[in-house]
């Protein structure tokens, strides 16, 4: 699979967490290959970086590989104030529960 994505020039492939029922999960990330080293015994070391998250619309298989039709997810932009309020909401309950234990 890695050799195929390198030879076609896309240098990208999708990665999902495994799922026993479906084969793989309904969400994943497109990875871009930064470097790859192939070894004579068929193994390889692949250096990738995550690029875009996606939702799986349809699971499939082709040539022994899991395949999928996907839809890219669009992140909502969060301004700094809203981010601060969100993070504060995560911290305050932790501090209060520690205080209640004393």
N, C-alpha and C positions, 0 to 999 in steps of 0.2 A: 504494500500500500504506500509506504513512504517513497519507495523508488518511483512508483507511478506518479505520485503528486509532484515529485521533483522533475521527472521527465516531461510532464505536460506543461510545466512552467508556472502552475498556480502556487506552488510551495505552501499550500494550505490544506488542512483537513479538519474535520470535526471530531470532538471528543465528548463523550457522555459517560456518566457513571453507569456501571452495569446494573441490570435489573433482571432478576431470575424469571419473571413472568414474560416480559416483553423483549428481553435481550439487552436493552439499554433504556435509560431514563428518557423522559419527555423534554428535558432541557439540557443544553450543552454549550460549548464554546468553540469557536473556530480558532485554530492554532496556526500560526505562521512559522514555518521552519526557518530558523536562522542558520543552522549548520547541521550536517549529518555526516557520520562516519560509518561506512559499511565495513563489515569484517568478513573474511573468507567463509566462515561457518554459517553465514546467513543472519547473524545478529547485527544490530546497528545501535548507535548512540545518537539520539536526536535532541537537538537544542531548539526549543520552541518558545513562543511568546503568545499569550492569549490576545485575540483581537476583538471579536464580537460574540456576544451571547445570542443564543437562538432557542426557539421552541420547535420541537419535532412535530410535524403535521402528520407524517406517515412513516412507519417503520418498514424496512425492506431488507433484502439480501441480494447480492450480485457477486458472482465469482468467488463465493466463500466469505465475502465481507459484509458487515452490517452497513446498510445505506439508509438514507432518510431524505424526505422532502422537508425543508425547514423554512421558518420565517424568522428573520432577525428581530430581536427585541430592541425597542427604543427606550433609552434611559430618560427619566425625568430629571431636568436640571433642578438642583436644590440651591437656594441662596444661602449665604453663610449664616444668617440669623436662624433660619429654619433648621439648618444642620446643627447649630449650637443648641437649640431647644430640644431637638431629637436626642443628641448625645447627653444633655443634662438629664433628660428623662430616664436614660439608662443608668446614670450614675447615682442619682438621688435615692431610688429605692434600695440600692446596695448599701449606701451609707446609713439609711434609716434602719435597715434590718440589722446591721452591725450594732447600731446604737441601742436597739431594742433588746439585743442579747446581753448587754452589760447591765 
